[in-house]
Structure formats: C-alpha cells, structure tokens
Amino acid sequence: GVEAALTWRPLPPVTTTVAYTYSASEFLDHLSLDGMSDFSGNQVPGVPEHTLYAALELDHDSGLFAALEGRYVGAFFADDANQVRTDSYGVVDLRAGWRLERGRLRVTPQIGVNNLLDADYVDNVRTDEQADVSSRIFEPAPGIEVYGGLSVALTLGGAP
C-alpha cells in the first residue's frame, strides 16, 4: 500500500489537510475452513483499496477552534471469496469548540456533528468467508449524529 498526506497553512490560524491511502491487500495463501475453496490472490475483506481524508481547520489564538472534515471510503469485499461487496461512501463532519487555558489548567468544551449530510452507508462489516447479501454482516451507520464533550487537563510539575 501507499499513503500520502499534505498539510498546508495558507494563514496562521487555518490549516488544510489531505491524506490518501491505497491498499492492495490480498491473501497470499488461504484455503476455506473446509479446504474446498482456495482464496489465494483474493482481496482481504474489510480493507478498502482507496480512502481519502480532507480537513479545513481553524485554530485561533483566542482559543476558538473548528474543523470541517470529509472522508471517502472506497468499496471493499465482505467475504473471502470476493463475491459480496460494500458500496463506497463519503461523509462530512463538523466540530467546534473553545480552548481556555489558565496557568496549568486547560478546559475545552466542544460540540460536533457527524455525518452532517445524512449519508447512508455501511459503518461496519463482519467479514466472513461464506458471507452473502442476506446475512447480517452489514451494520448501517447512524444518520446525523450530534455530540458534545468537555475536556479538563491539569499539568503537574514544571513551570506553568
């Protein structure tokens, strides 16, 4: 496989990132559990050949931060025989927050929205050498998902 990433800061508080992964994962020597089928040379199930990640991030000196992130995941096989395949998909996420630092204390509230465009896609696949389309190997992703969080960090020792 090959991975490549590019990060660019057009302005001090703005960072853009693009990362691409190509995986040519295949079985070198693999027989079915009953020994009747040879899956050698087939693509390893659960591993997409292509993935792409892109982000536009703002990290301001005031502590305000935000990110718009996108992911593309290519189709991949769900079975050792390479007969059951998922669909490729793209997802957009958004998150924002504020980082407050006072001496050794840092408090960071944030909120985010996953799957901002409410895309339908398979979130998880239970790979199986004998999978078929009617089996329960595909787990759908949730639709739009809103979350919030609070991080509190205290630095011990050393200078503040």
C-alpha positions in Angstrom: 0.0 0.0 0.0 0.8 3.7 -0.2 -0.1 6.6 2.0 0.5 10.2 1.3 -0.5 13.4 3.1 -0.3 17.1 2.5 -0.8 19.8 5.1 -0.9 23.5 4.2 -1.3 26.6 6.3 -2.5 29.4 4.0 -2.9 31.7 7.0 -1.7 31.3 10.6 -5.0 30.1 12.1 -6.0 28.0 9.1 -4.7 24.5 8.3 -5.8 22.3 5.4 -5.0 18.6 5.3 -5.5 16.0 2.6 -4.5 12.4 3.0 -4.9 9.4 0.7 -4.3 5.7 1.2 -4.1 2.9 -1.4 -4.1 -0.6 0.0 -3.6 -3.6 -2.3 -4.2 -6.2 0.4 -4.6 -9.8 -0.9 -4.4 -13.3 0.5 -1.1 -15.0 -0.4 -2.1 -18.5 0.7 -5.6 -19.0 2.1 -8.0 -22.0 1.9 -11.5 -22.1 3.2 -12.2 -23.7 6.6 -13.4 -26.9 4.8 -10.4 -26.9 2.5 -12.6 -26.9 -0.6 -12.0 -23.3 -1.8 -8.8 -21.5 -2.5 -9.0 -17.8 -1.8 -5.3 -17.1 -2.6 -4.9 -13.9 -4.5 -8.3 -12.5 -3.4 -8.6 -9.1 -1.8 -8.6 -9.2 2.0 -12.2 -8.5 3.1 -12.9 -5.4 5.2 -10.0 -3.4 3.7 -10.9 -0.7 1.1 -8.4 -0.1 -1.7 -9.0 3.7 -1.6 -9.5 6.1 1.3 -9.3 9.9 1.2 -9.5 12.4 4.1 -9.7 16.1 3.8 -10.0 18.8 6.5 -10.2 22.5 6.8 -9.3 23.6 10.4 -9.3 26.9 12.2 -7.3 27.2 15.4 -7.4 30.8 16.5 -5.2 32.4 19.2 -8.4 33.2 21.2 -8.8 29.5 21.8 -11.7 29.1 19.3 -11.3 26.1 17.0 -13.4 24.5 14.3 -12.9 21.8 11.7 -14.8 20.7 8.6 -13.7 17.1 7.7 -14.6 14.8 4.9 -13.9 11.1 4.3 -14.2 9.0 1.3 -14.0 5.2 1.7 -13.9 3.0 -1.4 -15.9 -0.1 -1.8 -14.5 -3.3 -0.3 -15.3 -7.0 -0.1 -17.1 -8.6 2.9 -16.2 -12.2 2.2 -13.1 -14.2 1.5 -14.5 -15.3 -1.9 -14.8 -11.6 -3.0 -18.4 -12.1 -4.0 -20.1 -9.7 -1.6 -19.0 -6.0 -1.8 -20.0 -2.9 0.1 -20.7 0.4 -1.6 -18.2 3.3 -1.4 -19.3 6.3 0.6 -18.4 9.8 1.6 -19.1 11.5 4.9 -18.8 15.1 6.1 -18.3 16.0 9.8 -18.2 19.4 11.6 -16.8 20.2 15.1 -16.1 23.4 17.0 -15.0 24.4 20.5 -13.0 26.7 22.7 -9.8 26.0 24.5 -9.5 28.1 27.7 -6.0 28.0 29.4 -5.4 29.5 32.8 -1.9 28.6 34.2 -1.7 24.8 34.4 -5.4 24.3 33.8 -6.9 23.8 30.4 -10.7 23.5 29.8 -12.0 22.6 26.4 -15.8 22.4 25.7 -16.7 21.2 22.1 -19.6 20.2 20.0 -19.8 18.3 16.8 -22.0 16.9 14.1 -21.0 13.6 12.4 -22.5 12.7 9.1 -23.6 16.2 8.5 -25.2 15.4 5.1 -27.1 12.3 6.5 -25.4 9.9 4.1 -26.5 6.2 4.1 -23.5 3.9 4.4 -22.3 0.7 6.0 -20.4 1.6 9.1 -19.1 -1.9 10.0 -18.8 -5.2 8.2 -18.4 -8.6 9.9 -16.2 -10.3 7.5 -16.9 -14.0 6.8 -15.6 -16.4 4.3 -19.1 -17.6 3.4 -21.0 -14.2 3.6 -23.9 -13.5 1.4 -26.0 -10.4 0.8 -28.9 -11.7 3.0 -26.6 -12.4 6.0 -26.4 -9.9 8.9 -22.8 -8.9 8.3 -23.6 -5.3 7.3 -24.1 -2.7 10.1 -25.5 0.6 9.0 -24.0 3.9 10.2 -26.2 6.2 12.2 -27.6 9.2 10.4 -26.8 12.7 11.6 -25.2 12.4 15.0 -24.7 15.4 17.3 -22.2 15.1 20.2 -20.7 17.3 22.8 -17.7 17.0 25.2 -15.7 18.6 27.8 -12.0 18.0 28.4 -10.2 19.2 31.5 -6.4 18.9 31.8 -4.1 19.9 34.6 -0.4 20.0 34.0 1.6 18.8 37.1 5.2 19.8 37.9 7.5 22.1 35.9 6.8 25.6 35.0 3.2 26.6 34.2 
